[in-house]
Structure formats: structure tokens, C-alpha cells
Amino acid sequence: MLQSYNKGDALLIKKFNNTLSTNDIIYIEFPAKDSTQPTTYFFQRLIGLPGDSIELIDKVIYINGMPIEDTITIKHNYHVKSVNAMDSLNLIKHGLTEGTAISEKNDYSFSLTNYYADSLKHLAEIELIELEMEKKGSSDLSCFPYSINYKWNMDNYGKLYIPKKDDVLNLDTLSIVFYKKLIQDHEKNSLQIKGDSIYINDELTKTYTVKRNYYFTLGDNRDNANDSRKWGFLPENFIVGKSIRVIKQTKP
């Protein structure tokens, strides 16, 4: 979230009685950890609310079928090709600090805002700059729900429904990949899958009633973030608070 905040900034976090909306920045407990790891907290941008359906198509976010516009702070990875090799002074001069060389032929990959990427196109020393994109239909098994049955990746993801409290989820051996962690870890039930049968708390069932609301978050450094595309639904009890404003700002 370094485009939105700088290291050393003091932020006002509202913990109670929050009304949450798409594009809010929230302070959360990291939900993907094991018992050997300490509890960690960080900021993410709230994208999907309970009951929403979310989809990414070529990096564009759709909520309930409608596209939403990125804030100006969002970064993506760009392929940059320079006329000559760029030394460290040139990289710093042009603000190219998040990325690396990817070939010995003056090819680089940098994390940039769309606005800054457009500004680089006018530089004489830049031969090419283009947005990096994973193809639709290519499968990234590091993405939730980690199943070969869903050919999703960080740029083309979903459509995914975000459960809300009292939803009755229909369960089968295909859909259970979305709800296994929700049922077992977040809502503290036992879960067993035996052949085509699903048992929750030792009872055969084809449905599950959700106990709390869930959310979907993305990082502002969109192509390098550890967010809901990696670990799935964010339970409401993992939201510590909502960022209201910066009360003391440091220089970037």
C-alpha cells in the first residue's frame, strides 16, 4: 500500500461502528497463517462485500457484473525495454525502484501506476512499455481455490461469490474447495469428504449455513500482492478497523 501510505505515516483507524464500502482501506489480521506463526496485521483495499460476486477480466475488476475504476494509487507490472542498459542512477532518476532486469537485452519489469507508465512512454531512452498480463484460461494453482477445475490467475479471476451471514451454501465435491477453510477454520466445524459424500460435524449434508459475513480484498500493488486471490475470503472478525485518514505524513 506504499502508493497510498508512506513508511512512518501515522494513520487514524476507526475500529467500531464502521460502514464498509468498496475501495475502503482496512486494517486486517492476516488470515492465512499456521499455529507456528505470530499474528501479523496489514492494510488491504476492500473490494468485495458480503453477498457480492467478484470477477477480474484482464485486470479489470467487476462487482456484480459492473466494472469498477481503479484508484490512481494502483500499481501493475509493466514490461519496460530501454534503448540502452539502465544503471542504478538512471533507475533512481526515473523512479524505477520496484522491479528488476528480466533479460540481458535491456528488458525490465517494474511495478508502476498507470499514470506513471504513460509518462515514461514519452522518454527518448524508453523503446517499449507495456502492461504485463496473464492470459485468460491459464491456471495459477497458487490462487484460491487452488483447483485445476478453475483456470484462474491473478489477472483473470472468478467469478466468485462472497458468502454473507445466513447464506445456505450448496455443497458438492466441486464447490467444497471454496468453502473448506470457511467451514473448518473460520467457523470451527469438523469436515470430512468421503467419496462423493460430505460430512460436517459427523453429519452427512449437502448444504451449510454461513455463520458470519465475509469480504474480498486486494493489494494496491496489484500484481505483487498477497491478498484474497491467494488466501480466499476474509472473515469479518479479522477486520481490525477502517483507515479514516493520515494524521501525520512523512515524505516518500
C-alpha atoms as an extended CHARMM CRD file, in Angstrom:
* protein
*
       252  EXT
         1         1  MET       CA              0.0000000000        0.0000000000        0.0000000000  PROA      1               0.0000000000
         2         2  LEU       CA              3.0140000000        2.3100000000       -0.3580000000  PROA      2               0.0000000000
         3         3  GLN       CA              1.3520000000        4.3750000000       -3.0940000000  PROA      3               0.0000000000
         4         4  SER       CA             -1.3900000000        5.2350000000       -0.6010000000  PROA      4               0.0000000000
         5         5  TYR       CA              0.7690000000        5.4740000000        2.5250000000  PROA      5               0.0000000000
         6         6  ASN       CA              4.4560000000        6.0020000000        3.2570000000  PROA      6               0.0000000000
         7         7  LYS       CA              6.5780000000        4.3330000000        5.9050000000  PROA      7               0.0000000000
         8         8  GLY       CA              6.3630000000        6.4320000000        9.0470000000  PROA      8               0.0000000000
         9         9  ASP       CA              2.8750000000        7.8170000000        8.3530000000  PROA      9               0.0000000000
        10        10  ALA       CA              0.5600000000        7.9840000000       11.3540000000  PROA      10              0.0000000000
        11        11  LEU       CA             -2.9600000000        6.8100000000       10.4830000000  PROA      11              0.0000000000
        12        12  LEU       CA             -6.2910000000        7.1610000000       12.1980000000  PROA      12              0.0000000000
        13        13  ILE       CA             -8.0170000000        3.7610000000       12.3650000000  PROA      13              0.0000000000
        14        14  LYS       CA            -11.6930000000        3.5280000000       13.2860000000  PROA      14              0.0000000000
        15        15  LYS       CA            -12.3620000000        0.1920000000       14.9880000000  PROA      15              0.0000000000
        16        16  PHE       CA            -16.0820000000        0.2900000000       15.7790000000  PROA      16              0.0000000000
        17        17  ASN       CA            -19.4020000000        1.0530000000       14.0730000000  PROA      17              0.0000000000
        18        18  ASN       CA            -17.8640000000        1.0880000000       10.6180000000  PROA      18              0.0000000000
        19        19  THR       CA            -19.8950000000        1.1420000000        7.4260000000  PROA      19              0.0000000000
        20        20  LEU       CA            -17.6600000000       -0.5750000000        4.8920000000  PROA      20              0.0000000000
        21        21  SER       CA            -17.6970000000        0.1770000000        1.1730000000  PROA      21              0.0000000000
        22        22  THR       CA            -15.8310000000       -0.9260000000       -1.9180000000  PROA      22              0.0000000000
        23        23  ASN       CA            -12.3960000000        0.7510000000       -2.1600000000  PROA      23              0.0000000000
        24        24  ASP       CA            -12.1510000000        1.4070000000        1.5970000000  PROA      24              0.0000000000
        25        25  ILE       CA             -8.6970000000        0.7260000000        3.0340000000  PROA      25              0.0000000000
        26        26  ILE       CA             -8.9840000000       -1.5990000000        6.0140000000  PROA      26              0.0000000000
        27        27  TYR       CA             -6.5380000000       -2.8130000000        8.6490000000  PROA      27              0.0000000000
        28        28  ILE       CA             -6.7460000000       -6.5980000000        8.9680000000  PROA      28              0.0000000000
        29        29  GLU       CA             -5.2890000000       -9.5750000000       10.7370000000  PROA      29              0.0000000000
        30        30  PHE       CA             -3.5650000000      -11.7920000000        8.1830000000  PROA      30              0.0000000000
        31        31  PRO       CA             -5.9290000000      -14.7840000000        7.7870000000  PROA      31              0.0000000000
        32        32  ALA       CA             -3.5190000000      -17.2710000000        6.1680000000  PROA      32              0.0000000000
        33        33  LYS       CA             -1.2060000000      -18.4880000000        8.9050000000  PROA      33              0.0000000000
        34        34  ASP       CA             -0.4520000000      -21.5790000000       10.9350000000  PROA      34              0.0000000000
        35        35  SER       CA             -0.0170000000      -22.0000000000       14.6730000000  PROA      35              0.0000000000
        36        36  THR       CA              3.7670000000      -21.5320000000       14.4560000000  PROA      36              0.0000000000
        37        37  GLN       CA              3.4820000000      -18.0040000000       13.0240000000  PROA      37              0.0000000000
        38        38  PRO       CA              2.9260000000      -14.8490000000       15.0410000000  PROA      38              0.0000000000
        39        39  THR       CA             -0.1790000000      -12.7890000000       14.3430000000  PROA      39              0.0000000000
        40        40  THR       CA              0.5270000000      -10.1600000000       11.6840000000  PROA      40              0.0000000000
        41        41  TYR       CA             -1.5010000000       -7.1560000000       10.5590000000  PROA      41              0.0000000000
        42        42  PHE       CA             -1.5110000000       -5.1120000000        7.3670000000  PROA      42              0.0000000000
        43        43  PHE       CA             -3.5860000000       -2.8410000000        5.1470000000  PROA      43              0.0000000000
        44        44  GLN       CA             -5.6100000000       -4.0080000000        2.1610000000  PROA      44              0.0000000000
        45        45  ARG       CA             -8.1720000000       -2.4120000000       -0.1330000000  PROA      45              0.0000000000
        46        46  LEU       CA            -11.6910000000       -3.7200000000        0.3630000000  PROA      46              0.0000000000
        47        47  ILE       CA            -13.1880000000       -4.7810000000       -2.9750000000  PROA      47              0.0000000000
        48        48  GLY       CA            -15.9930000000       -7.2930000000       -2.4330000000  PROA      48              0.0000000000
        49        49  LEU       CA            -18.6910000000       -7.0700000000        0.2510000000  PROA      49              0.0000000000
        50        50  PRO       CA            -20.7860000000       -9.9340000000        1.6950000000  PROA      50              0.0000000000
        51        51  GLY       CA            -23.1810000000      -11.1510000000       -0.9990000000  PROA      51              0.0000000000
        52        52  ASP       CA            -21.1980000000       -9.6390000000       -3.8840000000  PROA      52              0.0000000000
        53        53  SER       CA            -19.8760000000      -11.5730000000       -6.8670000000  PROA      53              0.0000000000
        54        54  ILE       CA            -16.3950000000      -10.5530000000       -7.9680000000  PROA      54              0.0000000000
        55        55  GLU       CA            -14.5300000000      -11.1710000000      -11.1980000000  PROA      55              0.0000000000
        56        56  LEU       CA            -11.2800000000       -9.9060000000      -12.7260000000  PROA      56              0.0000000000
        57        57  ILE       CA            -11.0660000000       -9.8120000000      -16.5200000000  PROA      57              0.0000000000
        58        58  ASP       CA             -7.6970000000       -8.6730000000      -17.8910000000  PROA      58              0.0000000000
        59        59  LYS       CA             -7.0360000000       -6.9160000000      -14.5530000000  PROA      59              0.0000000000
        60        60  VAL       CA            -10.3580000000       -5.0030000000      -14.6240000000  PROA      60              0.0000000000
        61        61  ILE       CA            -12.4940000000       -5.6290000000      -11.5200000000  PROA      61              0.0000000000
        62        62  TYR       CA            -16.1870000000       -6.3950000000      -11.9400000000  PROA      62              0.0000000000
        63        63  ILE       CA            -18.5360000000       -6.3070000000       -8.9570000000  PROA      63              0.0000000000
        64        64  ASN       CA            -21.9140000000       -7.9320000000       -9.6420000000  PROA      64              0.0000000000
        65        65  GLY       CA            -21.1960000000       -7.6500000000      -13.3600000000  PROA      65              0.0000000000
        66        66  MET       CA            -20.2970000000       -3.9380000000      -13.3020000000  PROA      66              0.0000000000
        67        67  PRO       CA            -16.7040000000       -2.7060000000      -13.7840000000  PROA      67              0.0000000000
        68        68  ILE       CA            -15.1690000000       -0.5070000000      -11.0990000000  PROA      68              0.0000000000
        69        69  GLU       CA            -12.4290000000        2.0100000000      -11.7540000000  PROA      69              0.0000000000
        70        70  ASP       CA             -9.0430000000        1.6440000000      -10.0960000000  PROA      70              0.0000000000
        71        71  THR       CA             -7.8760000000        4.4180000000       -7.7990000000  PROA      71              0.0000000000
        72        72  ILE       CA             -4.8230000000        6.3460000000       -9.0170000000  PROA      72              0.0000000000
        73        73  THR       CA             -2.6680000000        4.5840000000       -6.4150000000  PROA      73              0.0000000000
        74        74  ILE       CA             -2.9890000000        1.1370000000       -8.0110000000  PROA      74              0.0000000000
        75        75  LYS       CA              0.2100000000       -0.3330000000       -9.4540000000  PROA      75              0.0000000000
        76        76  HSD       CA              0.6340000000       -3.0570000000      -12.0600000000  PROA      76              0.0000000000
        77        77  ASN       CA              3.7010000000       -4.7390000000      -13.5180000000  PROA      77              0.0000000000
        78        78  TYR       CA              4.9660000000       -3.3230000000      -16.7940000000  PROA      78              0.0000000000
        79        79  HSD       CA              7.4880000000       -4.6860000000      -19.2540000000  PROA      79              0.0000000000
        80        80  VAL       CA              9.9380000000       -1.8730000000      -19.9930000000  PROA      80              0.0000000000
        81        81  LYS       CA             12.5160000000       -2.0740000000      -22.7770000000  PROA      81              0.0000000000
        82        82  SER       CA             15.1500000000        0.6430000000      -22.8570000000  PROA      82              0.0000000000
        83        83  VAL       CA             17.3710000000        1.7310000000      -25.7340000000  PROA      83              0.0000000000
        84        84  ASN       CA             20.4670000000        1.1710000000      -23.5980000000  PROA      84              0.0000000000
        85        85  ALA       CA             21.1160000000       -0.6310000000      -20.3490000000  PROA      85              0.0000000000
        86        86  MET       CA             19.9300000000        1.4120000000      -17.3760000000  PROA      86              0.0000000000
        87        87  ASP       CA             22.3380000000        1.8220000000      -14.4810000000  PROA      87              0.0000000000
        88        88  SER       CA             21.2330000000        2.4310000000      -10.9050000000  PROA      88              0.0000000000
        89        89  LEU       CA             21.4140000000        6.2160000000      -11.2880000000  PROA      89              0.0000000000
        90        90  ASN       CA             19.0890000000        6.1420000000      -14.3110000000  PROA      90              0.0000000000
        91        91  LEU       CA             16.6630000000        3.8590000000      -12.4860000000  PROA      91              0.0000000000
        92        92  ILE       CA             16.5320000000        6.1840000000       -9.4810000000  PROA      92              0.0000000000
        93        93  LYS       CA             16.2560000000        9.2610000000      -11.7400000000  PROA      93              0.0000000000
        94        94  HSD       CA             13.1500000000        7.8590000000      -13.4070000000  PROA      94              0.0000000000
        95        95  GLY       CA             11.6320000000        6.4370000000      -10.2100000000  PROA      95              0.0000000000
        96        96  LEU       CA             12.0590000000        2.8430000000      -11.3630000000  PROA      96              0.0000000000
        97        97  THR       CA             12.7600000000        1.3310000000       -7.9610000000  PROA      97              0.0000000000
        98        98  GLU       CA             10.2670000000       -1.5660000000       -7.7810000000  PROA      98              0.0000000000
        99        99  GLY       CA             11.4250000000       -4.1580000000      -10.2820000000  PROA      99              0.0000000000
       100       100  THR       CA             14.3930000000       -5.7760000000      -11.9370000000  PROA      100             0.0000000000
       101       101  ALA       CA             16.0620000000       -6.6680000000      -15.2030000000  PROA      101             0.0000000000
       102       102  ILE       CA             14.4920000000       -9.7310000000      -16.8510000000  PROA      102             0.0000000000
       103       103  SER       CA             16.9730000000      -10.1990000000      -19.6930000000  PROA      103             0.0000000000
       104       104  GLU       CA             20.4000000000       -9.0990000000      -20.8640000000  PROA      104             0.0000000000
       105       105  LYS       CA             18.7970000000       -7.2020000000      -23.7480000000  PROA      105             0.0000000000
       106       106  ASN       CA             17.6300000000       -4.1610000000      -21.7770000000  PROA      106             0.0000000000
       107       107  ASP       CA             14.3170000000       -5.7220000000      -20.7130000000  PROA      107             0.0000000000
       108       108  TYR       CA             12.9270000000       -4.8840000000      -17.2890000000  PROA      108             0.0000000000
       109       109  SER       CA              9.8020000000       -5.4970000000      -15.2200000000  PROA      109             0.0000000000
       110       110  PHE       CA              8.6560000000       -2.6200000000      -12.9910000000  PROA      110             0.0000000000
       111       111  SER       CA              5.6690000000       -2.0210000000      -10.7460000000  PROA      111             0.0000000000
       112       112  LEU       CA              4.1090000000        1.2940000000      -11.8280000000  PROA      112             0.0000000000
       113       113  THR       CA              0.8950000000        3.2540000000      -11.6310000000  PROA      113             0.0000000000
       114       114  ASN       CA             -0.8970000000        3.6080000000      -14.9630000000  PROA      114             0.0000000000
       115       115  TYR       CA             -0.2630000000        7.3560000000      -14.9190000000  PROA      115             0.0000000000
       116       116  TYR       CA              3.4710000000        6.9450000000      -14.3930000000  PROA      116             0.0000000000
       117       117  ALA       CA              3.7080000000        4.2320000000      -17.0410000000  PROA      117             0.0000000000
       118       118  ASP       CA              2.0890000000        6.6140000000      -19.5530000000  PROA      118             0.0000000000
       119       119  SER       CA              4.6010000000        9.3290000000      -18.6650000000  PROA      119             0.0000000000
       120       120  LEU       CA              7.5450000000        7.0040000000      -19.3620000000  PROA      120             0.0000000000
       121       121  LYS       CA              6.3640000000        6.3970000000      -22.9310000000  PROA      121             0.0000000000
       122       122  HSD       CA              7.4900000000        9.9150000000      -23.8600000000  PROA      122             0.0000000000
       123       123  LEU       CA             11.0960000000        9.3960000000      -22.7800000000  PROA      123             0.0000000000
       124       124  ALA       CA             13.6240000000        9.0400000000      -25.6100000000  PROA      124             0.0000000000
       125       125  GLU       CA             15.5060000000        6.2930000000      -23.7610000000  PROA      125             0.0000000000
       126       126  ILE       CA             12.4040000000        4.0830000000      -23.4640000000  PROA      126             0.0000000000
       127       127  GLU       CA             11.8440000000        1.8860000000      -26.5040000000  PROA      127             0.0000000000
       128       128  LEU       CA              8.7850000000       -0.0160000000      -25.2740000000  PROA      128             0.0000000000
       129       129  ILE       CA              6.4930000000       -0.1040000000      -22.2550000000  PROA      129             0.0000000000
       130       130  GLU       CA              3.5320000000       -2.4590000000      -21.9990000000  PROA      130             0.0000000000
       131       131  LEU       CA              1.2850000000       -3.8700000000      -19.3060000000  PROA      131             0.0000000000
       132       132  GLU       CA              2.1240000000       -7.4340000000      -18.2790000000  PROA      132             0.0000000000
       133       133  MET       CA             -0.9010000000       -9.7200000000      -18.4470000000  PROA      133             0.0000000000
       134       134  GLU       CA             -1.6400000000      -13.3520000000      -17.6280000000  PROA      134             0.0000000000
       135       135  LYS       CA             -3.8350000000      -14.9790000000      -20.2670000000  PROA      135             0.0000000000
       136       136  LYS       CA             -7.4680000000      -15.8200000000      -19.5820000000  PROA      136             0.0000000000
       137       137  GLY       CA             -7.8270000000      -19.5770000000      -19.1370000000  PROA      137             0.0000000000
       138       138  SER       CA             -4.2710000000      -20.1040000000      -17.8600000000  PROA      138             0.0000000000
       139       139  SER       CA             -4.2690000000      -21.7560000000      -14.4530000000  PROA      139             0.0000000000
       140       140  ASP       CA             -2.2930000000      -20.4730000000      -11.4590000000  PROA      140             0.0000000000
       141       141  LEU       CA             -2.6260000000      -23.0730000000       -8.7240000000  PROA      141             0.0000000000
       142       142  SER       CA             -1.2640000000      -20.6310000000       -6.1400000000  PROA      142             0.0000000000
       143       143  CYS       CA             -4.5720000000      -18.7570000000       -6.4970000000  PROA      143             0.0000000000
       144       144  PHE       CA             -7.5720000000      -19.6070000000       -4.3170000000  PROA      144             0.0000000000
       145       145  PRO       CA             -9.2670000000      -22.1350000000       -4.5460000000  PROA      145             0.0000000000
       146       146  TYR       CA             -6.0910000000      -23.9730000000       -5.7380000000  PROA      146             0.0000000000
       147       147  SER       CA             -8.0040000000      -26.3240000000       -8.0300000000  PROA      147             0.0000000000
       148       148  ILE       CA             -7.3180000000      -27.4630000000      -11.5880000000  PROA      148             0.0000000000
       149       149  ASN       CA            -11.0810000000      -27.2600000000      -12.1350000000  PROA      149             0.0000000000
       150       150  TYR       CA            -10.8830000000      -23.4460000000      -12.0100000000  PROA      150             0.0000000000
       151       151  LYS       CA             -8.4680000000      -21.9390000000      -14.5220000000  PROA      151             0.0000000000
       152       152  TRP       CA             -7.9620000000      -18.6700000000      -12.6780000000  PROA      152             0.0000000000
       153       153  ASN       CA             -4.9350000000      -16.4480000000      -12.2730000000  PROA      153             0.0000000000
       154       154  MET       CA             -4.0800000000      -13.0710000000      -10.7460000000  PROA      154             0.0000000000
       155       155  ASP       CA             -5.3100000000      -11.1160000000      -13.7990000000  PROA      155             0.0000000000
       156       156  ASN       CA             -8.2960000000      -13.2520000000      -14.8090000000  PROA      156             0.0000000000
       157       157  TYR       CA            -10.0370000000      -14.4430000000      -11.6720000000  PROA      157             0.0000000000
       158       158  GLY       CA            -13.5530000000      -15.6250000000      -10.8460000000  PROA      158             0.0000000000
       159       159  LYS       CA            -16.4930000000      -15.2210000000      -10.9690000000  PROA      159             0.0000000000
       160       160  LEU       CA            -16.5310000000      -15.7630000000       -7.1990000000  PROA      160             0.0000000000
       161       161  TYR       CA            -19.4850000000      -15.2940000000       -4.8310000000  PROA      161             0.0000000000
       162       162  ILE       CA            -18.6200000000      -13.8600000000       -1.3970000000  PROA      162             0.0000000000
       163       163  PRO       CA            -20.6930000000      -15.5150000000        1.3450000000  PROA      163             0.0000000000
       164       164  LYS       CA            -22.7810000000      -13.4890000000        3.7950000000  PROA      164             0.0000000000
       165       165  LYS       CA            -24.2310000000      -14.4610000000        7.1580000000  PROA      165             0.0000000000
       166       166  ASP       CA            -27.1530000000      -16.9330000000        6.9400000000  PROA      166             0.0000000000
       167       167  ASP       CA            -26.3970000000      -17.8930000000        3.3260000000  PROA      167             0.0000000000
       168       168  VAL       CA            -27.2010000000      -21.5480000000        2.6790000000  PROA      168             0.0000000000
       169       169  LEU       CA            -24.3430000000      -22.9020000000        0.5530000000  PROA      169             0.0000000000
       170       170  ASN       CA            -24.9370000000      -25.8930000000       -1.7080000000  PROA      170             0.0000000000
       171       171  LEU       CA            -22.0830000000      -28.3370000000       -1.2530000000  PROA      171             0.0000000000
       172       172  ASP       CA            -20.6260000000      -30.9720000000       -3.5410000000  PROA      172             0.0000000000
       173       173  THR       CA            -17.1280000000      -32.2550000000       -4.2330000000  PROA      173             0.0000000000
       174       174  LEU       CA            -16.6050000000      -29.4690000000       -6.8040000000  PROA      174             0.0000000000
       175       175  SER       CA            -17.8010000000      -26.4810000000       -4.7690000000  PROA      175             0.0000000000
       176       176  ILE       CA            -16.3250000000      -27.6210000000       -1.4520000000  PROA      176             0.0000000000
       177       177  VAL       CA            -12.8910000000      -26.2540000000       -2.4570000000  PROA      177             0.0000000000
       178       178  PHE       CA            -14.2980000000      -22.7370000000       -1.9540000000  PROA      178             0.0000000000
       179       179  TYR       CA            -15.7580000000      -23.3930000000        1.4780000000  PROA      179             0.0000000000
       180       180  LYS       CA            -13.4360000000      -25.9090000000        3.1350000000  PROA      180             0.0000000000
       181       181  LYS       CA            -11.4020000000      -23.3090000000        5.0340000000  PROA      181             0.0000000000
       182       182  LEU       CA            -14.5110000000      -21.2650000000        5.8360000000  PROA      182             0.0000000000
       183       183  ILE       CA            -16.2470000000      -24.2840000000        7.3800000000  PROA      183             0.0000000000
       184       184  GLN       CA            -13.2520000000      -25.7970000000        9.1600000000  PROA      184             0.0000000000
       185       185  ASP       CA            -11.0040000000      -22.9320000000       10.2070000000  PROA      185             0.0000000000
       186       186  HSD       CA            -13.1020000000      -19.7890000000       10.3190000000  PROA      186             0.0000000000
       187       187  GLU       CA            -16.3040000000      -21.3500000000       11.6770000000  PROA      187             0.0000000000
       188       188  LYS       CA            -14.7460000000      -24.2140000000       13.6640000000  PROA      188             0.0000000000
       189       189  ASN       CA            -16.5260000000      -27.2840000000       12.3090000000  PROA      189             0.0000000000
       190       190  SER       CA            -15.1950000000      -30.7380000000       11.5530000000  PROA      190             0.0000000000
       191       191  LEU       CA            -15.3020000000      -31.5890000000        7.8490000000  PROA      191             0.0000000000
       192       192  GLN       CA            -14.7960000000      -34.9070000000        6.1010000000  PROA      192             0.0000000000
       193       193  ILE       CA            -15.1010000000      -35.7930000000        2.4330000000  PROA      193             0.0000000000
       194       194  LYS       CA            -15.6670000000      -39.4760000000        1.7290000000  PROA      194             0.0000000000
       195       195  GLY       CA            -16.0520000000      -40.2040000000       -1.9640000000  PROA      195             0.0000000000
       196       196  ASP       CA            -18.9650000000      -38.0510000000       -3.1240000000  PROA      196             0.0000000000
       197       197  SER       CA            -20.2590000000      -37.5400000000        0.4310000000  PROA      197             0.0000000000
       198       198  ILE       CA            -19.5970000000      -34.5400000000        2.6830000000  PROA      198             0.0000000000
       199       199  TYR       CA            -19.8320000000      -34.7570000000        6.4790000000  PROA      199             0.0000000000
       200       200  ILE       CA            -19.9120000000      -31.6810000000        8.7120000000  PROA      200             0.0000000000
       201       201  ASN       CA            -19.6680000000      -32.4130000000       12.4380000000  PROA      201             0.0000000000
       202       202  ASP       CA            -20.1260000000      -36.1020000000       11.5410000000  PROA      202             0.0000000000
       203       203  GLU       CA            -23.4480000000      -35.4920000000        9.7850000000  PROA      203             0.0000000000
       204       204  LEU       CA            -23.9780000000      -36.1880000000        6.0740000000  PROA      204             0.0000000000
       205       205  THR       CA            -25.0430000000      -32.9670000000        4.3840000000  PROA      205             0.0000000000
       206       206  LYS       CA            -25.3680000000      -31.1820000000        1.0530000000  PROA      206             0.0000000000
       207       207  THR       CA            -25.6800000000      -27.6690000000        2.4960000000  PROA      207             0.0000000000
       208       208  TYR       CA            -24.0220000000      -25.3780000000        5.0190000000  PROA      208             0.0000000000
       209       209  THR       CA            -25.4490000000      -22.2470000000        6.6830000000  PROA      209             0.0000000000
       210       210  VAL       CA            -22.8480000000      -19.4750000000        6.9900000000  PROA      210             0.0000000000
       211       211  LYS       CA            -22.3700000000      -18.0170000000       10.4830000000  PROA      211             0.0000000000
       212       212  ARG       CA            -20.7320000000      -14.6580000000        9.6640000000  PROA      212             0.0000000000
       213       213  ASN       CA            -20.0300000000      -12.1870000000        6.8610000000  PROA      213             0.0000000000
       214       214  TYR       CA            -17.0390000000      -12.4390000000        4.5430000000  PROA      214             0.0000000000
       215       215  TYR       CA            -15.1470000000       -9.9580000000        2.3720000000  PROA      215             0.0000000000
       216       216  PHE       CA            -12.6670000000       -9.9010000000       -0.5250000000  PROA      216             0.0000000000
       217       217  THR       CA             -9.5770000000       -7.6720000000       -0.5240000000  PROA      217             0.0000000000
       218       218  LEU       CA             -6.8510000000       -6.7000000000       -2.9800000000  PROA      218             0.0000000000
       219       219  GLY       CA             -3.4950000000       -5.0240000000       -2.5040000000  PROA      219             0.0000000000
       220       220  ASP       CA             -2.7290000000       -1.7370000000       -4.2470000000  PROA      220             0.0000000000
       221       221  ASN       CA              0.4880000000       -3.1990000000       -5.6830000000  PROA      221             0.0000000000
       222       222  ARG       CA             -1.8800000000       -5.4070000000       -7.5900000000  PROA      222             0.0000000000
       223       223  ASP       CA              0.4540000000       -7.8720000000       -9.3410000000  PROA      223             0.0000000000
       224       224  ASN       CA              2.6910000000       -8.4640000000       -6.3210000000  PROA      224             0.0000000000
       225       225  ALA       CA              0.1280000000       -8.5820000000       -3.5120000000  PROA      225             0.0000000000
       226       226  ASN       CA             -0.6830000000      -11.3400000000       -1.0410000000  PROA      226             0.0000000000
       227       227  ASP       CA             -4.4380000000      -10.7950000000       -0.9860000000  PROA      227             0.0000000000
       228       228  SER       CA             -7.7700000000      -12.6120000000       -1.3030000000  PROA      228             0.0000000000
       229       229  ARG       CA             -6.7630000000      -14.0240000000       -4.6850000000  PROA      229             0.0000000000
       230       230  LYS       CA             -4.1480000000      -16.0070000000       -2.7310000000  PROA      230             0.0000000000
       231       231  TRP       CA             -5.9640000000      -16.9010000000        0.5020000000  PROA      231             0.0000000000
       232       232  GLY       CA             -9.6640000000      -16.5080000000       -0.2100000000  PROA      232             0.0000000000
       233       233  PHE       CA            -12.4500000000      -15.0000000000        1.8720000000  PROA      233             0.0000000000
       234       234  LEU       CA            -11.7120000000      -12.5440000000        4.6830000000  PROA      234             0.0000000000
       235       235  PRO       CA            -13.9080000000      -13.1980000000        7.7630000000  PROA      235             0.0000000000
       236       236  GLU       CA            -15.4530000000      -10.0980000000        9.3270000000  PROA      236             0.0000000000
       237       237  ASN       CA            -13.7790000000      -10.8180000000       12.6830000000  PROA      237             0.0000000000
       238       238  PHE       CA            -10.3590000000      -10.4180000000       11.0270000000  PROA      238             0.0000000000
       239       239  ILE       CA            -11.0820000000       -6.7720000000       10.2050000000  PROA      239             0.0000000000
       240       240  VAL       CA             -9.4610000000       -4.6340000000       12.9250000000  PROA      240             0.0000000000
       241       241  GLY       CA            -10.6600000000       -1.2930000000       11.5900000000  PROA      241             0.0000000000
       242       242  LYS       CA            -11.0480000000        1.1350000000        8.7260000000  PROA      242             0.0000000000
       243       243  SER       CA             -8.4240000000        3.6940000000        7.7770000000  PROA      243             0.0000000000
       244       244  ILE       CA            -10.0120000000        7.1350000000        8.1150000000  PROA      244             0.0000000000
       245       245  ARG       CA             -7.1550000000        9.4880000000        7.2890000000  PROA      245             0.0000000000
       246       246  VAL       CA             -3.4470000000       10.1980000000        7.6040000000  PROA      246             0.0000000000
       247       247  ILE       CA             -2.8570000000       12.3260000000       10.6970000000  PROA      247             0.0000000000
       248       248  LYS       CA              0.9180000000       12.6460000000       10.2740000000  PROA      248             0.0000000000
       249       249  GLN       CA              2.5480000000       12.2470000000        6.8770000000  PROA      249             0.0000000000
       250       250  THR       CA              6.1820000000       11.5610000000        6.0830000000  PROA      250             0.0000000000
       251       251  LYS       CA              7.8580000000       12.2950000000        2.7880000000  PROA      251             0.0000000000
       252       252  PRO       CA              8.1270000000        9.3180000000        0.3880000000  PROA      252             0.0000000000
